[in-house]
Structures are given as C-alpha cells and as structure tokens.
Amino acid sequence: MTTESPHWSKSSHSDNGGQCIEVAANLATSHGMVPVRDSKNPAGPVLNLPTPAFTSFVSGVKAGEFDPA
C-alpha cells in the first residue's frame, strides 16, 4: 500500500456486538485513500477506498441512505 503506516481506529459507537469496521483515515490526505478492514479480522484483507468515495459513503450513512426500509 504505502510506506506510511495506517493508524487504525473504529467509531466510539462501535460497541454493537462485533459488527464493526476500522479505518485508517491518516492516509486520506497524503495518499488519497482510506483503508478499511473488519475489526474482528485485523490480519485479513483491506479495502482501499478513494477518499471521495469514502466521504460519499459516510455522508450517505449520516443521511440514512442505507437504513432498512
């Protein structure tokens, strides 16, 4: 990915039974990506999202676009 190490974090609202992701937002500005991984499997695969895509996703979550009907 890069020579800069990701600094993983998860939301303070993530105490919901293990359905969490972790993000490394520290790479957004310098590398134009936000790595995302499953918090239950930190050694597993990482999805590298372009910063604009991650920003759009977060905006959609906040707007309720993904809430069940």
mmCIF file of the N, C-alpha and C atoms, coordinates in Angstrom:
data_MODEL
# 
_entry.id   MODEL 
# 
loop_
_atom_site.group_PDB 
_atom_site.id 
_atom_site.type_symbol 
_atom_site.label_atom_id 
_atom_site.label_alt_id 
_atom_site.label_comp_id 
_atom_site.label_asym_id 
_atom_site.label_entity_id 
_atom_site.label_seq_id 
_atom_site.pdbx_PDB_ins_code 
_atom_site.Cartn_x 
_atom_site.Cartn_y 
_atom_site.Cartn_z 
_atom_site.occupancy 
_atom_site.B_iso_or_equiv 
_atom_site.pdbx_formal_charge 
_atom_site.auth_seq_id 
_atom_site.auth_comp_id 
_atom_site.auth_asym_id 
_atom_site.auth_atom_id 
_atom_site.pdbx_PDB_model_num 
ATOM 1   N N  . MET A 1 1  ? 0.847   -1.174  0.000  1.00 0.00 ? 1  MET A N  1 
ATOM 2   C CA . MET A 1 1  ? 0.000   0.000   0.000  1.00 0.00 ? 1  MET A CA 1 
ATOM 3   C C  . MET A 1 1  ? 0.892   1.237   0.000  1.00 0.00 ? 1  MET A C  1 
ATOM 4   N N  . THR A 1 2  ? 1.521   1.590   1.106  1.00 0.00 ? 2  THR A N  1 
ATOM 5   C CA . THR A 1 2  ? 2.411   2.744   1.177  1.00 0.00 ? 2  THR A CA 1 
ATOM 6   C C  . THR A 1 2  ? 3.486   2.452   2.202  1.00 0.00 ? 2  THR A C  1 
ATOM 7   N N  . THR A 1 3  ? 4.449   3.342   2.280  1.00 0.00 ? 3  THR A N  1 
ATOM 8   C CA . THR A 1 3  ? 5.456   3.194   3.326  1.00 0.00 ? 3  THR A CA 1 
ATOM 9   C C  . THR A 1 3  ? 4.979   3.812   4.632  1.00 0.00 ? 3  THR A C  1 
ATOM 10  N N  . GLU A 1 4  ? 3.954   4.648   4.580  1.00 0.00 ? 4  GLU A N  1 
ATOM 11  C CA . GLU A 1 4  ? 3.374   5.228   5.791  1.00 0.00 ? 4  GLU A CA 1 
ATOM 12  C C  . GLU A 1 4  ? 2.448   4.200   6.436  1.00 0.00 ? 4  GLU A C  1 
ATOM 13  N N  . SER A 1 5  ? 2.586   4.015   7.730  1.00 0.00 ? 5  SER A N  1 
ATOM 14  C CA . SER A 1 5  ? 1.764   3.026   8.433  1.00 0.00 ? 5  SER A CA 1 
ATOM 15  C C  . SER A 1 5  ? 0.362   3.553   8.690  1.00 0.00 ? 5  SER A C  1 
ATOM 16  N N  . PRO A 1 6  ? -0.634  2.720   8.444  1.00 0.00 ? 6  PRO A N  1 
ATOM 17  C CA . PRO A 1 6  ? -2.004  3.136   8.774  1.00 0.00 ? 6  PRO A CA 1 
ATOM 18  C C  . PRO A 1 6  ? -2.203  3.158   10.288 1.00 0.00 ? 6  PRO A C  1 
ATOM 19  N N  . HIS A 1 7  ? -2.937  4.145   10.751 1.00 0.00 ? 7  HIS A N  1 
ATOM 20  C CA . HIS A 1 7  ? -3.307  4.240   12.164 1.00 0.00 ? 7  HIS A CA 1 
ATOM 21  C C  . HIS A 1 7  ? -4.790  3.876   12.249 1.00 0.00 ? 7  HIS A C  1 
ATOM 22  N N  . TRP A 1 8  ? -5.044  2.622   12.638 1.00 0.00 ? 8  TRP A N  1 
ATOM 23  C CA . TRP A 1 8  ? -6.403  2.093   12.625 1.00 0.00 ? 8  TRP A CA 1 
ATOM 24  C C  . TRP A 1 8  ? -7.216  2.625   13.792 1.00 0.00 ? 8  TRP A C  1 
ATOM 25  N N  . SER A 1 9  ? -8.486  2.927   13.516 1.00 0.00 ? 9  SER A N  1 
ATOM 26  C CA . SER A 1 9  ? -9.412  3.336   14.573 1.00 0.00 ? 9  SER A CA 1 
ATOM 27  C C  . SER A 1 9  ? -10.815 2.885   14.190 1.00 0.00 ? 9  SER A C  1 
ATOM 28  N N  . LYS A 1 10 ? -11.657 2.801   15.199 1.00 0.00 ? 10 LYS A N  1 
ATOM 29  C CA . LYS A 1 10 ? -13.062 2.497   14.945 1.00 0.00 ? 10 LYS A CA 1 
ATOM 30  C C  . LYS A 1 10 ? -13.916 3.484   15.726 1.00 0.00 ? 10 LYS A C  1 
ATOM 31  N N  . SER A 1 11 ? -15.144 3.584   15.357 1.00 0.00 ? 11 SER A N  1 
ATOM 32  C CA . SER A 1 11 ? -16.055 4.550   15.943 1.00 0.00 ? 11 SER A CA 1 
ATOM 33  C C  . SER A 1 11 ? -16.259 4.304   17.435 1.00 0.00 ? 11 SER A C  1 
ATOM 34  N N  . SER A 1 12 ? -16.489 5.377   18.158 1.00 0.00 ? 12 SER A N  1 
ATOM 35  C CA . SER A 1 12 ? -16.828 5.241   19.573 1.00 0.00 ? 12 SER A CA 1 
ATOM 36  C C  . SER A 1 12 ? -18.208 4.611   19.746 1.00 0.00 ? 12 SER A C  1 
ATOM 37  N N  . HIS A 1 13 ? -18.967 4.516   18.673 1.00 0.00 ? 13 HIS A N  1 
ATOM 38  C CA . HIS A 1 13 ? -20.302 3.891   18.689 1.00 0.00 ? 13 HIS A CA 1 
ATOM 39  C C  . HIS A 1 13 ? -20.241 2.425   18.274 1.00 0.00 ? 13 HIS A C  1 
ATOM 40  N N  . SER A 1 14 ? -19.059 1.835   18.286 1.00 0.00 ? 14 SER A N  1 
ATOM 41  C CA . SER A 1 14 ? -18.896 0.500   17.708 1.00 0.00 ? 14 SER A CA 1 
ATOM 42  C C  . SER A 1 14 ? -19.144 -0.648  18.678 1.00 0.00 ? 14 SER A C  1 
ATOM 43  N N  . ASP A 1 15 ? -19.683 -0.398  19.828 1.00 0.00 ? 15 ASP A N  1 
ATOM 44  C CA . ASP A 1 15 ? -19.958 -1.471  20.786 1.00 0.00 ? 15 ASP A CA 1 
ATOM 45  C C  . ASP A 1 15 ? -21.324 -2.087  20.499 1.00 0.00 ? 15 ASP A C  1 
ATOM 46  N N  . ASN A 1 16 ? -21.465 -2.658  19.289 1.00 0.00 ? 16 ASN A N  1 
ATOM 47  C CA . ASN A 1 16 ? -22.763 -3.184  18.887 1.00 0.00 ? 16 ASN A CA 1 
ATOM 48  C C  . ASN A 1 16 ? -22.732 -4.674  18.567 1.00 0.00 ? 16 ASN A C  1 
ATOM 49  N N  . GLY A 1 17 ? -21.890 -5.415  19.247 1.00 0.00 ? 17 GLY A N  1 
ATOM 50  C CA . GLY A 1 17 ? -21.879 -6.851  19.043 1.00 0.00 ? 17 GLY A CA 1 
ATOM 51  C C  . GLY A 1 17 ? -20.916 -7.335  17.983 1.00 0.00 ? 17 GLY A C  1 
ATOM 52  N N  . GLY A 1 18 ? -19.921 -6.550  17.641 1.00 0.00 ? 18 GLY A N  1 
ATOM 53  C CA . GLY A 1 18 ? -18.882 -7.021  16.735 1.00 0.00 ? 18 GLY A CA 1 
ATOM 54  C C  . GLY A 1 18 ? -19.086 -6.735  15.266 1.00 0.00 ? 18 GLY A C  1 
ATOM 55  N N  . GLN A 1 19 ? -20.081 -5.943  14.915 1.00 0.00 ? 19 GLN A N  1 
ATOM 56  C CA . GLN A 1 19 ? -20.319 -5.603  13.511 1.00 0.00 ? 19 GLN A CA 1 
ATOM 57  C C  . GLN A 1 19 ? -19.602 -4.297  13.180 1.00 0.00 ? 19 GLN A C  1 
ATOM 58  N N  . CYS A 1 20 ? -18.276 -4.290  13.290 1.00 0.00 ? 20 CYS A N  1 
ATOM 59  C CA . CYS A 1 20 ? -17.514 -3.046  13.186 1.00 0.00 ? 20 CYS A CA 1 
ATOM 60  C C  . CYS A 1 20 ? -16.470 -3.111  12.078 1.00 0.00 ? 20 CYS A C  1 
ATOM 61  N N  . ILE A 1 21 ? -16.138 -1.929  11.612 1.00 0.00 ? 21 ILE A N  1 
ATOM 62  C CA . ILE A 1 21 ? -15.001 -1.789  10.716 1.00 0.00 ? 21 ILE A CA 1 
ATOM 63  C C  . ILE A 1 21 ? -14.010 -0.843  11.374 1.00 0.00 ? 21 ILE A C  1 
ATOM 64  N N  . GLU A 1 22 ? -12.780 -0.899  10.903 1.00 0.00 ? 22 GLU A N  1 
ATOM 65  C CA . GLU A 1 22 ? -11.761 0.044   11.312 1.00 0.00 ? 22 GLU A CA 1 
ATOM 66  C C  . GLU A 1 22 ? -11.304 0.790   10.064 1.00 0.00 ? 22 GLU A C  1 
ATOM 67  N N  . VAL A 1 23 ? -10.957 2.051   10.235 1.00 0.00 ? 23 VAL A N  1 
ATOM 68  C CA . VAL A 1 23 ? -10.461 2.858   9.127  1.00 0.00 ? 23 VAL A CA 1 
ATOM 69  C C  . VAL A 1 23 ? -9.123  3.464   9.506  1.00 0.00 ? 23 VAL A C  1 
ATOM 70  N N  . ALA A 1 24 ? -8.320  3.737   8.504  1.00 0.00 ? 24 ALA A N  1 
ATOM 71  C CA . ALA A 1 24 ? -7.038  4.419   8.696  1.00 0.00 ? 24 ALA A CA 1 
ATOM 72  C C  . ALA A 1 24 ? -7.117  5.760   7.982  1.00 0.00 ? 24 ALA A C  1 
ATOM 73  N N  . ALA A 1 25 ? -7.806  6.697   8.603  1.00 0.00 ? 25 ALA A N  1 
ATOM 74  C CA . ALA A 1 25 ? -8.053  7.992   7.988  1.00 0.00 ? 25 ALA A CA 1 
ATOM 75  C C  . ALA A 1 25 ? -6.783  8.824   7.834  1.00 0.00 ? 25 ALA A C  1 
ATOM 76  N N  . ASN A 1 26 ? -5.709  8.446   8.511  1.00 0.00 ? 26 ASN A N  1 
ATOM 77  C CA . ASN A 1 26 ? -4.473  9.218   8.408  1.00 0.00 ? 26 ASN A CA 1 
ATOM 78  C C  . ASN A 1 26 ? -3.871  9.196   7.004  1.00 0.00 ? 26 ASN A C  1 
ATOM 79  N N  . LEU A 1 27 ? -4.309  8.277   6.158  1.00 0.00 ? 27 LEU A N  1 
ATOM 80  C CA . LEU A 1 27 ? -3.766  8.203   4.802  1.00 0.00 ? 27 LEU A CA 1 
ATOM 81  C C  . LEU A 1 27 ? -4.606  8.980   3.787  1.00 0.00 ? 27 LEU A C  1 
ATOM 82  N N  . ALA A 1 28 ? -5.724  9.555   4.222  1.00 0.00 ? 28 ALA A N  1 
ATOM 83  C CA . ALA A 1 28 ? -6.633  10.229  3.296  1.00 0.00 ? 28 ALA A CA 1 
ATOM 84  C C  . ALA A 1 28 ? -5.974  11.405  2.586  1.00 0.00 ? 28 ALA A C  1 
ATOM 85  N N  . THR A 1 29 ? -5.338  12.262  3.324  1.00 0.00 ? 29 THR A N  1 
ATOM 86  C CA . THR A 1 29 ? -4.745  13.453  2.719  1.00 0.00 ? 29 THR A CA 1 
ATOM 87  C C  . THR A 1 29 ? -3.478  13.136  1.939  1.00 0.00 ? 29 THR A C  1 
ATOM 88  N N  . SER A 1 30 ? -2.596  12.364  2.545  1.00 0.00 ? 30 SER A N  1 
ATOM 89  C CA . SER A 1 30 ? -1.291  12.126  1.925  1.00 0.00 ? 30 SER A CA 1 
ATOM 90  C C  . SER A 1 30 ? -1.332  11.134  0.764  1.00 0.00 ? 30 SER A C  1 
ATOM 91  N N  . HIS A 1 31 ? -2.304  10.195  0.768  1.00 0.00 ? 31 HIS A N  1 
ATOM 92  C CA . HIS A 1 31 ? -2.327  9.159   -0.268 1.00 0.00 ? 31 HIS A CA 1 
ATOM 93  C C  . HIS A 1 31 ? -3.646  9.077   -1.039 1.00 0.00 ? 31 HIS A C  1 
ATOM 94  N N  . GLY A 1 32 ? -4.624  9.906   -0.652 1.00 0.00 ? 32 GLY A N  1 
ATOM 95  C CA . GLY A 1 32 ? -5.889  9.924   -1.377 1.00 0.00 ? 32 GLY A CA 1 
ATOM 96  C C  . GLY A 1 32 ? -6.705  8.663   -1.223 1.00 0.00 ? 32 GLY A C  1 
ATOM 97  N N  . MET A 1 33 ? -6.503  7.938   -0.119 1.00 0.00 ? 33 MET A N  1 
ATOM 98  C CA . MET A 1 33 ? -7.257  6.708   0.119  1.00 0.00 ? 33 MET A CA 1 
ATOM 99  C C  . MET A 1 33 ? -7.556  6.560   1.600  1.00 0.00 ? 33 MET A C  1 
ATOM 100 N N  . VAL A 1 34 ? -8.614  5.797   1.880  1.00 0.00 ? 34 VAL A N  1 
ATOM 101 C CA . VAL A 1 34 ? -8.961  5.445   3.250  1.00 0.00 ? 34 VAL A CA 1 
ATOM 102 C C  . VAL A 1 34 ? -9.045  3.924   3.312  1.00 0.00 ? 34 VAL A C  1 
ATOM 103 N N  . PRO A 1 35 ? -8.041  3.267   3.893  1.00 0.00 ? 35 PRO A N  1 
ATOM 104 C CA . PRO A 1 35 ? -8.108  1.819   4.063  1.00 0.00 ? 35 PRO A CA 1 
ATOM 105 C C  . PRO A 1 35 ? -9.189  1.441   5.088  1.00 0.00 ? 35 PRO A C  1 
ATOM 106 N N  . VAL A 1 36 ? -9.908  0.365   4.800  1.00 0.00 ? 36 VAL A N  1 
ATOM 107 C CA . VAL A 1 36 ? -10.983 -0.119  5.662  1.00 0.00 ? 36 VAL A CA 1 
ATOM 108 C C  . VAL A 1 36 ? -10.778 -1.613  5.862  1.00 0.00 ? 36 VAL A C  1 
ATOM 109 N N  . ARG A 1 37 ? -10.990 -2.086  7.104  1.00 0.00 ? 37 ARG A N  1 
ATOM 110 C CA . ARG A 1 37 ? -10.873 -3.523  7.388  1.00 0.00 ? 37 ARG A CA 1 
ATOM 111 C C  . ARG A 1 37 ? -11.894 -3.938  8.437  1.00 0.00 ? 37 ARG A C  1 
ATOM 112 N N  . ASP A 1 38 ? -12.124 -5.220  8.531  1.00 0.00 ? 38 ASP A N  1 
ATOM 113 C CA . ASP A 1 38 ? -13.014 -5.814  9.525  1.00 0.00 ? 38 ASP A CA 1 
ATOM 114 C C  . ASP A 1 38 ? -12.299 -5.812  10.871 1.00 0.00 ? 38 ASP A C  1 
ATOM 115 N N  . SER A 1 39 ? -12.906 -5.208  11.875 1.00 0.00 ? 39 SER A N  1 
ATOM 116 C CA . SER A 1 39 ? -12.249 -5.110  13.186 1.00 0.00 ? 39 SER A CA 1 
ATOM 117 C C  . SER A 1 39 ? -12.053 -6.475  13.837 1.00 0.00 ? 39 SER A C  1 
ATOM 118 N N  . LYS A 1 40 ? -12.846 -7.472  13.436 1.00 0.00 ? 40 LYS A N  1 
ATOM 119 C CA . LYS A 1 40 ? -12.697 -8.821  14.005 1.00 0.00 ? 40 LYS A CA 1 
ATOM 120 C C  . LYS A 1 40 ? -11.555 -9.593  13.359 1.00 0.00 ? 40 LYS A C  1 
ATOM 121 N N  . ASN A 1 41 ? -11.061 -9.101  12.228 1.00 0.00 ? 41 ASN A N  1 
ATOM 122 C CA . ASN A 1 41 ? -10.022 -9.804  11.487 1.00 0.00 ? 41 ASN A CA 1 
ATOM 123 C C  . ASN A 1 41 ? -8.944  -8.813  11.029 1.00 0.00 ? 41 ASN A C  1 
ATOM 124 N N  . PRO A 1 42 ? -8.173  -8.260  11.965 1.00 0.00 ? 42 PRO A N  1 
ATOM 125 C CA . PRO A 1 42 ? -7.199  -7.238  11.595 1.00 0.00 ? 42 PRO A CA 1 
ATOM 126 C C  . PRO A 1 42 ? -6.095  -7.728  10.657 1.00 0.00 ? 42 PRO A C  1 
ATOM 127 N N  . ALA A 1 43 ? -5.873  -9.021  10.585 1.00 0.00 ? 43 ALA A N  1 
ATOM 128 C CA . ALA A 1 43 ? -4.861  -9.554  9.668  1.00 0.00 ? 43 ALA A CA 1 
ATOM 129 C C  . ALA A 1 43 ? -5.464  -9.884  8.301  1.00 0.00 ? 43 ALA A C  1 
ATOM 130 N N  . GLY A 1 44 ? -6.766  -9.682  8.156  1.00 0.00 ? 44 GLY A N  1 
ATOM 131 C CA . GLY A 1 44 ? -7.452  -10.023 6.920  1.00 0.00 ? 44 GLY A CA 1 
ATOM 132 C C  . GLY A 1 44 ? -7.289  -8.956  5.851  1.00 0.00 ? 44 GLY A C  1 
ATOM 133 N N  . PRO A 1 45 ? -8.101  -9.048  4.824  1.00 0.00 ? 45 PRO A N  1 
ATOM 134 C CA . PRO A 1 45 ? -7.977  -8.133  3.683  1.00 0.00 ? 45 PRO A CA 1 
ATOM 135 C C  . PRO A 1 45 ? -8.335  -6.697  4.052  1.00 0.00 ? 45 PRO A C  1 
ATOM 136 N N  . VAL A 1 46 ? -7.764  -5.778  3.292  1.00 0.00 ? 46 VAL A N  1 
ATOM 137 C CA . VAL A 1 46 ? -8.014  -4.347  3.459  1.00 0.00 ? 46 VAL A CA 1 
ATOM 138 C C  . VAL A 1 46 ? -8.603  -3.824  2.153  1.00 0.00 ? 46 VAL A C  1 
ATOM 139 N N  . LEU A 1 47 ? -9.649  -3.054  2.272  1.00 0.00 ? 47 LEU A N  1 
ATOM 140 C CA . LEU A 1 47 ? -10.268 -2.406  1.121  1.00 0.00 ? 47 LEU A CA 1 
ATOM 141 C C  . LEU A 1 47 ? -9.787  -0.957  1.104  1.00 0.00 ? 47 LEU A C  1 
ATOM 142 N N  . ASN A 1 48 ? -9.076  -0.558  0.066  1.00 0.00 ? 48 ASN A N  1 
ATOM 143 C CA . ASN A 1 48 ? -8.571  0.812   -0.061 1.00 0.00 ? 48 ASN A CA 1 
ATOM 144 C C  . ASN A 1 48 ? -9.557  1.639   -0.872 1.00 0.00 ? 48 ASN A C  1 
ATOM 145 N N  . LEU A 1 49 ? -10.265 2.521   -0.197 1.00 0.00 ? 49 LEU A N  1 
ATOM 146 C CA . LEU A 1 49 ? -11.258 3.351   -0.869 1.00 0.00 ? 49 LEU A CA 1 
ATOM 147 C C  . LEU A 1 49 ? -10.674 4.714   -1.200 1.00 0.00 ? 49 LEU A C  1 
ATOM 148 N N  . PRO A 1 50 ? -10.906 5.211   -2.416 1.00 0.00 ? 50 PRO A N  1 
ATOM 149 C CA . PRO A 1 50 ? -10.506 6.579   -2.716 1.00 0.00 ? 50 PRO A CA 1 
ATOM 150 C C  . PRO A 1 50 ? -11.202 7.531   -1.733 1.00 0.00 ? 50 PRO A C  1 
ATOM 151 N N  . THR A 1 51 ? -10.509 8.556   -1.310 1.00 0.00 ? 51 THR A N  1 
ATOM 152 C CA . THR A 1 51 ? -11.054 9.471   -0.305 1.00 0.00 ? 51 THR A CA 1 
ATOM 153 C C  . THR A 1 51 ? -12.433 10.017  -0.691 1.00 0.00 ? 51 THR A C  1 
ATOM 154 N N  . PRO A 1 52 ? -12.668 10.446  -1.937 1.00 0.00 ? 52 PRO A N  1 
ATOM 155 C CA . PRO A 1 52 ? -14.015 10.946  -2.274 1.00 0.00 ? 52 PRO A CA 1 
ATOM 156 C C  . PRO A 1 52 ? -15.105 9.870   -2.117 1.00 0.00 ? 52 PRO A C  1 
ATOM 157 N N  . ALA A 1 53 ? -14.798 8.633   -2.435 1.00 0.00 ? 53 ALA A N  1 
ATOM 158 C CA . ALA A 1 53 ? -15.778 7.548   -2.288 1.00 0.00 ? 53 ALA A CA 1 
ATOM 159 C C  . ALA A 1 53 ? -16.096 7.310   -0.816 1.00 0.00 ? 53 ALA A C  1 
ATOM 160 N N  . PHE A 1 54 ? -15.070 7.323   0.032  1.00 0.00 ? 54 PHE A N  1 
ATOM 161 C CA . PHE A 1 54 ? -15.297 7.120   1.460  1.00 0.00 ? 54 PHE A CA 1 
ATOM 162 C C  . PHE A 1 54 ? -16.115 8.276   2.037  1.00 0.00 ? 54 PHE A C  1 
ATOM 163 N N  . THR A 1 55 ? -15.799 9.497   1.616  1.00 0.00 ? 55 THR A N  1 
ATOM 164 C CA . THR A 1 55 ? -16.545 10.663  2.082  1.00 0.00 ? 55 THR A CA 1 
ATOM 165 C C  . THR A 1 55 ? -18.008 10.571  1.681  1.00 0.00 ? 55 THR A C  1 
ATOM 166 N N  . SER A 1 56 ? -18.266 10.150  0.451  1.00 0.00 ? 56 SER A N  1 
ATOM 167 C CA . SER A 1 56 ? -19.655 9.978   -0.012 1.00 0.00 ? 56 SER A CA 1 
ATOM 168 C C  . SER A 1 56 ? -20.375 8.900   0.781  1.00 0.00 ? 56 SER A C  1 
ATOM 169 N N  . PHE A 1 57 ? -19.675 7.803   1.066  1.00 0.00 ? 57 PHE A N  1 
ATOM 170 C CA . PHE A 1 57 ? -20.272 6.723   1.854  1.00 0.00 ? 57 PHE A CA 1 
ATOM 171 C C  . PHE A 1 57 ? -20.660 7.227   3.248  1.00 0.00 ? 57 PHE A C  1 
ATOM 172 N N  . VAL A 1 58 ? -19.751 7.923   3.916  1.00 0.00 ? 58 VAL A N  1 
ATOM 173 C CA . VAL A 1 58 ? -20.038 8.436   5.259  1.00 0.00 ? 58 VAL A CA 1 
ATOM 174 C C  . VAL A 1 58 ? -21.213 9.416   5.221  1.00 0.00 ? 58 VAL A C  1 
ATOM 175 N N  . SER A 1 59 ? -21.252 10.271  4.217  1.00 0.00 ? 59 SER A N  1 
ATOM 176 C CA . SER A 1 59 ? -22.368 11.208  4.075  1.00 0.00 ? 59 SER A CA 1 
ATOM 177 C C  . SER A 1 59 ? -23.686 10.450  3.900  1.00 0.00 ? 59 SER A C  1 
ATOM 178 N N  . GLY A 1 60 ? -23.668 9.387   3.111  1.00 0.00 ? 60 GLY A N  1 
ATOM 179 C CA . GLY A 1 60 ? -24.863 8.572   2.915  1.00 0.00 ? 60 GLY A CA 1 
ATOM 180 C C  . GLY A 1 60 ? -25.323 7.895   4.193  1.00 0.00 ? 60 GLY A C  1 
ATOM 181 N N  . VAL A 1 61 ? -24.382 7.405   4.977  1.00 0.00 ? 61 VAL A N  1 
ATOM 182 C CA . VAL A 1 61 ? -24.732 6.783   6.258  1.00 0.00 ? 61 VAL A CA 1 
ATOM 183 C C  . VAL A 1 61 ? -25.392 7.818   7.168  1.00 0.00 ? 61 VAL A C  1 
ATOM 184 N N  . LYS A 1 62 ? -24.781 8.992   7.265  1.00 0.00 ? 62 LYS A N  1 
ATOM 185 C CA . LYS A 1 62 ? -25.331 10.049  8.123  1.00 0.00 ? 62 LYS A CA 1 
ATOM 186 C C  . LYS A 1 62 ? -26.709 10.493  7.657  1.00 0.00 ? 62 LYS A C  1 
ATOM 187 N N  . ALA A 1 63 ? -26.951 10.448  6.354  1.00 0.00 ? 63 ALA A N  1 
ATOM 188 C CA . ALA A 1 63 ? -28.248 10.870  5.796  1.00 0.00 ? 63 ALA A CA 1 
ATOM 189 C C  . ALA A 1 63 ? -29.304 9.771   5.868  1.00 0.00 ? 63 ALA A C  1 
ATOM 190 N N  . GLY A 1 64 ? -28.910 8.572   6.318  1.00 0.00 ? 64 GLY A N  1 
ATOM 191 C CA . GLY A 1 64 ? -29.863 7.469   6.434  1.00 0.00 ? 64 GLY A CA 1 
ATOM 192 C C  . GLY A 1 64 ? -30.126 6.727   5.141  1.00 0.00 ? 64 GLY A C  1 
ATOM 193 N N  . GLU A 1 65 ? -29.274 6.917   4.131  1.00 0.00 ? 65 GLU A N  1 
ATOM 194 C CA . GLU A 1 65 ? -29.492 6.278   2.838  1.00 0.00 ? 65 GLU A CA 1 
ATOM 195 C C  . GLU A 1 65 ? -29.431 4.758   2.882  1.00 0.00 ? 65 GLU A C  1 
ATOM 196 N N  . PHE A 1 66 ? -28.800 4.215   3.895  1.00 0.00 ? 66 PHE A N  1 
ATOM 197 C CA . PHE A 1 66 ? -28.630 2.757   3.970  1.00 0.00 ? 66 PHE A CA 1 
ATOM 198 C C  . PHE A 1 66 ? -29.509 2.126   5.065  1.00 0.00 ? 66 PHE A C  1 
ATOM 199 N N  . ASP A 1 67 ? -30.367 2.917   5.666  1.00 0.00 ? 67 ASP A N  1 
ATOM 200 C CA . ASP A 1 67 ? -31.261 2.394   6.701  1.00 0.00 ? 67 ASP A CA 1 
ATOM 201 C C  . ASP A 1 67 ? -32.246 1.424   6.063  1.00 0.00 ? 67 ASP A C  1 
ATOM 202 N N  . PRO A 1 68 ? -32.612 0.367   6.794  1.00 0.00 ? 68 PRO A N  1 
ATOM 203 C CA . PRO A 1 68 ? -33.609 -0.574  6.242  1.00 0.00 ? 68 PRO A CA 1 
ATOM 204 C C  . PRO A 1 68 ? -34.928 0.144   6.016  1.00 0.00 ? 68 PRO A C  1 
ATOM 205 N N  . ALA A 1 69 ? -35.612 -0.246  4.974  1.00 0.00 ? 69 ALA A N  1 
ATOM 206 C CA . ALA A 1 69 ? -36.902 0.401   4.632  1.00 0.00 ? 69 ALA A CA 1 
ATOM 207 C C  . ALA A 1 69 ? -37.977 0.070   5.629  1.00 0.00 ? 69 ALA A C  1 
# 
